[in-house]
């Protein structure tokens, strides 16, 4: 949800928000967050990636401002880079962006965000829905629902969707 009035870029960059907001062409966009399954899935993913970081040569960042265009800043739930972070925000495309759906997320807004990542040059994007226990993978070649494995190339990261949701079930009681 946008806050209404356009905000100068300098104001956005110098402001700290209670829950960090995205910035798209002058609009401040609040992010949906704060739910148990979202938080638990984010923790499971970060923990798994962190234990594999040396093997894959990756660096993991949660909820980091990422400048995807001149006046567009997105905040992926998880950003994975092949280089160490530097500065206050990411200004080069992450290797992988992971987004976890919340019930309030709208498809059109998520598709716009994914398009921003792709246009910025992010080679791999994973979109995961913890409620429906489903996942999609996006690349320049297109979108596909991931049935058994989420994967990337160079480095080749493969994550079993079944194992991912089994870990989530250990953390969250289904309703």
N, C-alpha and C positions, 0 to 999 in steps of 0.2 A: 504494500500500500504506500502510495506517495504521500508526502506531507503537504503538498499543495503548491506553495510559492517556490519559484526557482531560487536556488541557492548558489552563490558564486563558488567556483572550484576551490579557491583559496580558503574559504570558510569551511568547506567540507574537510579539506586536508588538515585543518588546524583544530577541528572539533573532535572531542571524544564523546561517543554516544554510549549510553548504558548498555545496550546491545548494539554492536557496530552495524551501521547501515551501508547499503550500497549507494552508489551515485551514478545516475544515468542522465547525461546531458542536462544537468542542472537540477534534476529531481532527486530528492533523498528517498530511498526505498527501504522500508523496514523489512526485516527478514522474519519468517516464521521460525520459532525455535522454542525450546524449553520443555519438550515432551520426552517422556522416559524412553520410549522405543527409539526415537531419533538419537538421543544422547547415548544410549547404550550401544546402538549400532555404530555410531561414530567412534566410541571408545574401542569396540571390538576391532574395527578396521584400522585405527591408528596403532593399536597394540600389535596387530598382526604385521602391518607394514614396518613398524619400528623393529620388530625382531628380525625382519628380513632385510633391513636397510643396507647392511654391509655387503651381503650377498648380491643385491641388485644395484648397489652404488647409488642409493636414493636418499633424499632428505624430505622429511614430512612436516607439513605446517597445517595447523587447524585455523580456520576462520581468519585468514590473512587477506588484507586488502590487496587486490590484484588489478593493476591498471591494464585493462583490455583494449583501451582506445584513449584518444586524447582527453575526452570528458566522460569516460565510462570506467567505473571501478566496480568490480564484482568481488564477492567474498565467498569462495568455495568452502563447503564444509571441510574438505580436506584437499590440500594441494600437495602434489609430489613433484619434486624437482630433481634434476640430475646434478645440480650444483648447489653449493652452500648458499644460504640466504644472505643478502646484504642489503642494508638500508632499512627503511621503515615499511616499504611495500614491495610487492613483486612487480617488476616492470618487464620481465621476460616471460614468455609462455611456460607454464609448468608442463612437465611431461604428462601428468595425469591430474585431472580435477574430478573429485567425487562429490556428488550431490545426493543428499538423503531427503526424500520427500516427507513433508509434514501434511496432515489432513487439510490444512488451509491453502496449500500450494495450488496455484492454478496452472494448468498445462500451458497456456499461452505465455505466461510469465517465465516458466521454466524453459520453454523452447527458445524464447528470446535470450535468456541467459546462456543456454548451450550454444546458440548461434554466435554470441559474443566470444565464447571460448574458442570455437572453431575458427572464426574470423581472425582472432588474435594469434592463432597458430598452435593451440593446444592439440597435440596429436591423439590423445585418449581422454574420453569423458565417460564416467560411469554414473548412471542414475539408478538409485536403489529405493524401492518402496518397501519399508519394513512391515507395513500392514498386509499388503498383498503378497509378500514374500516373492517379489519379482525384481528383475534388474535388466537394464538396457545398457548397451555400449554404443558410443558415438565416436566416429572418426570422420575424416574428410570423405571417406567412401560411403558414409551414410549411417543410419541407425539400425540396430538389430536388437531384438530381445535376446538376452543371454539365458540359455536354458540350463546349462550345467556349470559353465565356467566363465568368470570375467577374466579377460586377458589383455595384456599389452604386448607390444613388440619392442625390442631393443631398449631396455632390457625386457626379456620375456618374463612377465609376471603373470601367474595363473592362480586364481582364487576360486575355490569350489563354492558355488552358491549354496549348496546344501550345507556344507560345513559352516559357512558364514551365518546362515540362519539358525543352525544348531547352536552355535555360540551365543547368538542373540537370545534363543530360548532359555539358555542357562542364566541369563541376566534379567529377563523380563517375563513376567507371567502373562500369558495371553488372556484376552478378555472374552 
